[in-house]
């Protein structure tokens, strides 16, 4: 595949949260620059410093040297690409796909289930995580569970079932994820990058406090917004390395590598 073919590919990524952003960042760095990311009006993002969905709120978002800009409508996507940026557009119904007719569609919503993605959406369709079956629903599936197979490309079958348990860091698993004790508005007490001790107050959901479960650092924090009960609202990292707040995680990089491998395999074999 020539560099010209690679740079001419158009890609739509469903989602613009942490994992989707890790994918888009890896593709962009590899020379695939015509990327549009589809998001909700109110992204429920915790690792905001490494997620392009922040462009929905701020107009632009930068992740490790790669910049994204919010498109008001589909007509603004091409000028954003010409300026060397990733385009983010609010489109929870994915109507942009029918208008753009991209070469590649990647479902990286991380909904733990297939919300309707099918092979008819593009010449090459990739599903990230559980509930996508190749080649029935998509052309390729990329494993999203931490472990031996993280980032593996699957052409016949599906990814591992959703476990509901985050990967361990220094022996800490599900405890590191802060969840809303009830529905209500989020009010910050700490910020992303703040050091915390076990029992420190991190945020409120309504009048209910949410405390740090152990000593560490606040690696992620949802925006001050209304959330549902049990929504993920924060992430405490026991490794307490502030630079991790601003860099893509090993998991997101691994998934991004799998997506890039699938694309290169597909287009090297055909063109």
C-alpha positions in Angstrom: 0.0 0.0 0.0 1.4 3.4 -1.0 1.6 6.3 1.4 -0.8 8.1 -1.0 -3.4 5.4 -0.5 -3.0 5.5 3.2 -3.5 9.2 3.5 -6.5 9.1 1.2 -8.5 6.8 3.5 -11.4 8.3 5.3 -12.3 7.0 8.7 -15.3 7.5 10.9 -14.9 6.6 14.6 -18.1 6.1 16.6 -17.3 7.6 20.0 -14.6 10.1 21.0 -13.9 9.0 24.6 -10.7 7.6 26.0 -10.4 4.4 23.9 -11.8 5.9 20.7 -9.2 8.7 21.1 -6.4 6.3 21.6 -7.4 4.7 18.3 -7.7 8.0 16.5 -4.4 9.2 17.8 -2.6 6.0 16.7 -4.2 6.2 13.2 -3.3 9.9 12.9 0.3 9.3 13.9 0.5 6.5 11.3 -0.5 8.9 8.5 -4.3 8.3 8.4 -5.5 11.8 8.8 -9.0 12.0 7.5 -10.7 11.0 10.7 -14.2 12.1 11.9 -15.4 11.1 15.4 -19.1 11.0 16.3 -20.1 11.9 19.8 -23.1 12.5 22.1 -24.2 16.0 23.1 -23.0 15.3 26.7 -20.1 13.0 26.6 -19.7 11.0 29.8 -16.0 11.1 29.9 -13.7 10.7 32.9 -10.2 10.7 31.4 -10.9 14.1 29.8 -7.3 15.1 29.3 -6.7 12.3 26.8 -10.1 12.3 25.1 -11.0 14.2 21.9 -14.7 14.4 23.0 -13.7 17.5 25.1 -14.0 19.4 21.8 -17.7 19.0 22.2 -17.5 21.4 25.2 -14.4 23.5 24.3 -14.4 23.6 20.5 -11.0 22.0 20.4 -9.1 19.3 22.1 -5.4 18.3 22.1 -4.1 14.8 23.0 -0.4 14.2 22.9 0.3 16.6 20.1 -2.7 15.8 18.0 -5.5 18.3 17.7 -9.2 17.9 17.1 -11.8 20.6 16.3 -15.6 20.5 16.7 -17.5 20.5 13.4 -20.9 22.3 13.5 -22.1 20.1 10.7 -20.8 17.7 8.1 -19.8 20.5 5.7 -17.2 21.7 8.2 -15.4 18.3 8.3 -13.3 18.7 5.1 -11.9 22.1 6.1 -10.9 20.6 9.5 -9.1 17.8 7.7 -7.3 20.3 5.4 -6.1 22.1 8.5 -4.5 18.9 9.7 -6.9 18.2 12.5 -9.3 15.4 13.5 -13.0 16.4 13.2 -15.4 15.8 16.1 -19.1 16.1 15.4 -22.2 15.7 17.6 -24.0 12.9 16.0 -25.4 10.2 18.3 -27.5 8.8 15.4 -24.4 8.3 13.2 -26.1 10.1 10.2 -22.6 11.4 9.2 -21.7 8.0 7.9 -24.3 8.0 5.2 -23.3 11.5 4.1 -19.5 11.0 4.2 -19.5 7.4 2.8 -16.1 6.7 4.6 -13.8 3.9 3.6 -13.6 2.7 7.2 -16.0 2.7 10.2 -14.8 1.9 13.7 -17.3 1.3 16.5 -15.4 2.4 19.6 -18.3 3.5 21.7 -17.3 0.9 24.3 -21.0 0.2 25.1 -20.2 -3.4 25.9 -22.7 -4.3 23.2 -23.4 -3.7 19.5 -25.8 -0.7 19.2 -26.4 -1.3 15.5 -23.1 -1.3 13.7 -23.1 -3.4 10.5 -20.9 -4.3 7.6 -23.0 -2.3 5.2 -21.7 1.0 6.7 -18.4 1.0 4.9 -16.0 -1.1 2.9 -14.2 -2.1 6.1 -16.0 -2.1 9.5 -14.2 -2.8 12.8 -15.9 -3.4 16.1 -14.0 -2.9 19.3 -14.9 -5.0 22.3 -17.7 -7.6 23.1 -20.9 -8.4 21.2 -19.5 -7.8 17.7 -19.1 -11.0 15.7 -16.9 -11.3 12.7 -17.6 -11.8 9.9 -21.4 -11.7 10.7 -21.7 -8.1 12.0 -18.3 -6.5 11.2 -15.3 -7.4 9.1 -12.9 -7.5 12.1 -13.2 -7.3 15.9 -10.5 -6.0 18.2 -10.2 -7.4 21.7 -10.6 -4.7 24.4 -10.2 -6.8 27.6 -6.9 -6.4 29.4 -4.7 -9.5 29.4 -2.9 -11.7 27.0 -5.2 -10.9 24.0 -5.6 -7.2 24.4 -5.5 -5.6 20.9 -5.8 -8.9 19.1 -7.6 -8.7 15.7 -10.3 -11.3 15.3 -11.7 -12.2 11.8 -13.8 -15.2 12.9 -15.6 -14.8 16.2 -16.0 -12.3 18.9 -14.1 -10.6 21.7 -14.2 -11.8 25.3 -17.4 -11.1 27.3 -17.5 -7.9 29.4 -16.2 -8.7 32.9 -17.3 -5.5 34.6 -14.0 -5.4 36.5 -11.3 -2.8 35.6 -7.7 -3.9 35.2 -5.6 -4.0 38.3 -3.0 -1.3 39.2 -0.7 -2.1 42.1 -3.2 -4.8 43.2 -6.2 -2.4 43.0 -9.1 -3.2 40.6 -12.7 -2.1 40.8 -12.0 0.1 43.8 -10.2 2.6 41.7 -13.3 3.5 39.7 -15.5 6.1 41.5 -19.2 5.7 40.8 -22.2 7.9 41.5 -24.0 6.8 44.6 -27.2 8.2 43.2 -28.5 10.3 40.3 -27.7 14.0 40.5 -25.4 16.9 39.6 -21.6 16.4 40.1 -19.7 19.0 42.1 -15.9 18.8 42.2 -13.9 19.0 45.3 -10.6 17.7 43.7 -9.3 18.2 40.2 -7.6 15.8 37.8 -4.0 15.4 38.9 -4.6 16.0 42.6 -3.0 13.8 45.2 -5.5 12.1 47.6 -5.3 10.1 50.7 -7.8 7.3 51.6 -11.0 8.9 52.8 -10.4 12.3 51.2 -13.5 13.9 49.7 -13.2 13.9 45.9 -16.6 15.1 44.7 -20.3 15.3 45.5 -23.2 13.8 43.5 -26.0 16.0 44.7 -25.5 16.1 48.5 -23.8 12.6 48.6 -20.0 12.7 49.0 -17.7 10.4 47.1 -14.4 9.6 48.8 -11.0 8.4 47.7 -10.9 4.6 48.4 -7.1 4.6 48.9 -4.0 6.8 48.6 -3.3 7.8 45.0 -3.9 10.5 42.5 -7.1 11.6 40.7 -6.4 10.4 37.1 -9.8 11.1 35.8 -12.9 13.1 36.7 -16.2 13.6 34.9 -17.3 17.2 34.1 -19.7 18.9 36.5 -22.9 17.6 35.0 -26.0 15.5 35.9 -25.3 11.8 36.0 -27.3 8.7 36.6 -26.8 6.4 39.6 -23.8 4.1 39.3 -22.3 6.3 36.5 -18.5 6.3 36.4 -17.5 9.7 37.8 -13.8 9.4 38.6 -10.7 7.3 38.5 -8.1 7.2 41.3 -4.7 5.8 40.3 -2.6 4.2 43.0 0.6 4.7 41.0 0.2 8.4 41.6 2.1 9.6 38.5 0.8 12.9 37.4 2.0 12.6 33.9 -0.4 9.6 33.4 -3.2 12.1 33.5 -2.0 13.6 30.2 -0.9 10.5 28.3 -2.8 7.7 26.5 -3.1 4.5 28.6 -1.5 1.2 27.7 -4.9 -0.3 27.1 -6.0 2.5 24.6 -2.6 2.2 22.8 -3.0 -1.6 22.6 -6.5 -1.3 21.1 -5.3 1.4 18.8 -2.5 -0.9 17.6 -5.0 -3.6 16.9 -7.2 -1.3 14.8 -4.2 0.0 12.8 -3.0 -3.6 12.2 -6.5 -4.6 10.9 -6.5 -1.6 8.5 -3.0 -2.2 7.2 -3.8 -5.9 6.7 -7.0 -5.1 4.8 -5.5 -2.5 2.5 -2.1 -4.1 2.0 -4.0 -7.2 0.7 -6.3 -5.3 -1.6 -4.3 -2.4 -3.0 
